């Protein structure tokens, strides 16, 4: 199930789509301009696609999903908090493009040293 299969409220400063059974973000997914926090915890998301349509995000939480890569976060240049624990991420990538990042959590992943 993608995010466009069901109607969600993606307006407001905090958008919480935790435990909705989401497998992906559809190309049409976008948060409102006032949204600064997106929570996608406890879903089945494997890839962080289409987040570039919400460039103002300052906090992103994707705890306990099925992420294997961090691709997609590099386009969120306003991010200050990135919370990605308990996924299957193998490599740290895209952080150079996040100049405002202050807090990062990758605990519970399968990080490999290259």
N, C-alpha and C positions, 0 to 999 in steps of 0.2 A: 504494500500500500504506500503510495506517495502522498505528499502533503496536499496535492490538489484533489485527491479523491474524497476528501472530507473538508468541510468549511471550518476554518479556525480564525480566531480573532488575532490578527497580526498587527494590531495598532496598540498604542500605549507605550510607556517607557520600558516595560518589562513584558516580553512575550515568552510564556512558559508552555512548551509543547511536550512536557515530560510524559513518558509512559503512554504514548498514543499509538504504539505499534508501527511507527513510521519506518520505512525502509530506505527512503531517499527524499531529497528535496527536489521538487519539480522545477522546470525552467521558469515557470510563472511565479515562483515563491519570492516574496519580497516583504520586508517589514516597513512600517511607516517611517517617515523622517524623524519622528520623535523617539523611536525605539533605540535604546542604548544597550539593552541586555536581551540576549536570546538564549533560552534554555531548552536543550533537546535531549535531556538525560533519559536513560532507561528506554531507548527505542532499539531499532535494529539497523541503524544507518551505517552504511559501509563507506560512503564517500561524501565529502563536504562540497557538493556541487552547488552552483548558483548563488553562493553567498555574496558574490560581487554586486548583486542587486540590492544589497543592504550595506552600503559602504560606511555608514555612520555607527555601526556597532562598536561598542567599547568593551563589552563583556560577552564571551561566548562560552557556554558550558555544554559539553557533549559527553557526559559521564556514562559509562556502562553501555556502550553501543558496540558496533563491529568494525570500527575504523581500522584500516591497515596503513593508511597514509594520512599525512597532514595537509595534503594538497588542498588548496582552496582558502586556507587561512591567510596566505601571503597577500591576498587581495584586500584584506580588512585592515588597512593601514592605520586606522584609529584605535585598534584593539589595545586595551590596557590589561585585561584579564583573559587568560586562555586556560580553560579547565577541561582536560582531555583524559582523565584517569580511567583505568579499567576498560581499555579497548584492546586492539591487537596491533598497535602502531609499532613498526619495526625500526624506523629511521626518523630522526629529527630533521625537519626541513621547513624552509620558508620563513624562518624567524628573522632573518636579516632585513626583511621587508616590513617589519613591525617595530618602528622606532619608538613607539609609546608604550610597548609592552613592559609591564612592571611585575606581573605575577604569572607564573606558568606551572601547571601541574600535569605531569605525564606519568604519575605513579601507576603501578599495576599494568604496565604495557610490556611489550617484548623488545625493548630498545636494544639494537645491536650496534657495536662499535665498528666503524668501517676501517 
